[in-house]
Amino acid sequence: MTQLMVPQWVNLHGTVHGGYILMLADQIAYVVASRHAGRPTVTASFDEVDFRSPIEVGDIVTLHARVNYVGRTSMEIGVRVEAEDLVTREVRHTNSCYITMVAIDEGRPARVPQLLLETDEERARHERAGERRRVREERRGARRTG
């Protein structure tokens, strides 16, 4: 997904509002997750949202997303955001986040196909995503008992 950043999305600091970038990340996560699941999905959580560098008006922003992990009904989608300065052609990694999406059928969680891991990079990404999933589950458990 690629978009030109326009003044409409500027915050009080004169850069693109982080909330707008998160909205774009959520949209691309929906597309990637729904394509994998073959059905609609909903956002369950955002995890590890990192803002590394501001995005300026006039930058061309490209979001890359892929399925990192698949559970029974949920998927972790990794999103990487890059901004390109049109004048210098410099491309900066500006944001990263992990979004958990849940497949739904008639409003209820639905099973999703398993992930086919073909490369060492995909297997490593899947393993790291599994660790993040365990941490999220521990946090959820701590909130329930706390």
C-alpha positions in Angstrom: 0.0 0.0 0.0 1.5 3.3 -1.0 0.2 6.8 -0.3 1.3 10.4 -0.6 1.2 12.2 2.8 -0.8 15.4 2.5 -1.4 18.4 4.9 -4.8 16.9 5.9 -3.0 14.4 8.2 -0.6 16.9 9.9 -0.4 17.0 13.7 0.6 19.9 16.0 4.3 19.2 15.3 3.9 19.7 11.5 4.5 16.0 10.8 2.0 13.2 9.8 -0.2 12.2 12.8 0.8 8.8 14.2 -2.9 7.8 14.5 -3.3 8.1 10.7 -0.3 5.8 10.2 -1.9 3.3 12.6 -5.1 3.5 10.6 -3.2 2.6 7.4 -1.5 -0.2 9.3 -4.8 -1.6 10.4 -6.2 -1.4 6.9 -3.3 -3.3 5.4 -3.4 -5.9 8.2 -7.1 -6.4 7.4 -6.4 -7.0 3.8 -3.5 -9.4 4.4 -5.3 -11.3 7.2 -8.6 -11.6 5.3 -6.9 -12.8 2.2 -5.1 -15.5 4.2 -8.2 -16.5 6.1 -10.5 -16.3 3.0 -13.1 -14.4 5.1 -13.5 -11.1 7.0 -11.3 -10.4 10.0 -11.4 -8.0 13.0 -8.6 -6.3 14.8 -7.9 -7.9 18.2 -4.8 -5.9 19.3 -1.9 -3.8 18.3 1.4 -4.8 19.8 4.9 -3.3 19.9 4.1 -0.1 18.0 7.4 1.6 17.3 7.6 5.1 15.9 11.2 5.4 14.7 11.2 8.6 12.6 8.6 11.3 11.8 6.9 11.3 8.4 6.7 14.6 6.6 4.0 16.0 4.3 5.1 15.2 0.8 6.7 11.9 1.7 5.6 8.8 -0.2 4.6 6.2 2.5 4.7 2.5 1.7 3.4 -0.2 4.1 4.5 -3.8 3.8 2.6 -6.5 5.7 2.8 -10.2 6.0 1.3 -13.0 8.1 3.9 -14.0 10.7 1.9 -16.5 12.8 -1.4 -18.3 12.7 -3.3 -19.7 15.6 -6.6 -21.5 15.5 -8.7 -18.3 14.7 -6.1 -15.5 15.0 -3.1 -14.3 13.0 -0.2 -12.0 13.8 0.4 -9.5 11.0 3.7 -7.7 10.9 3.6 -4.2 9.4 6.6 -2.2 8.3 6.2 1.4 7.2 8.7 3.2 5.0 8.7 6.9 3.9 10.4 8.1 0.8 11.5 11.8 0.4 10.6 12.6 -3.2 13.5 15.1 -3.6 16.4 13.1 -2.1 14.9 9.6 -2.8 15.9 8.6 0.7 13.8 5.8 2.1 13.4 5.6 5.9 12.0 2.8 8.0 9.6 4.9 10.1 7.3 2.5 11.9 6.8 -1.1 12.8 4.0 -2.9 14.6 2.4 -6.3 15.1 -1.4 -6.6 14.8 -3.4 -9.5 15.9 -6.4 -10.2 13.6 -9.2 -12.7 14.2 -11.2 -14.4 11.4 -14.9 -14.2 11.8 -17.9 -16.0 10.4 -21.3 -14.6 11.3 -19.8 -12.6 14.1 -18.0 -15.5 15.8 -14.3 -16.5 15.6 -13.6 -18.9 12.7 -10.7 -21.3 11.9 -8.0 -20.1 9.6 -5.7 -22.1 7.4 -2.2 -22.8 8.7 0.7 -20.9 7.5 3.0 -22.6 5.0 6.6 -21.8 6.1 9.0 -22.2 3.1 12.1 -20.2 4.0 14.4 -19.9 7.0 13.3 -16.3 7.3 9.7 -17.3 7.4 10.4 -19.9 10.1 12.4 -17.4 12.1 9.6 -14.8 11.8 7.1 -17.4 12.9 9.2 -18.4 15.9 9.6 -14.8 17.1 5.8 -14.2 16.6 5.1 -17.3 18.7 7.2 -15.7 21.5 5.3 -12.4 21.2 2.0 -14.4 21.4 3.1 -16.1 24.6 4.0 -12.7 26.1 0.5 -11.3 25.1 -1.2 -14.3 26.7 0.8 -13.9 29.9 -0.2 -10.2 30.1 -3.9 -11.1 29.5 -3.7 -13.7 32.2 -2.1 -11.2 34.6 -4.9 -8.7 33.9 -7.5 -11.3 34.6 -6.0 -12.2 38.0 -4.9 -8.7 39.0 
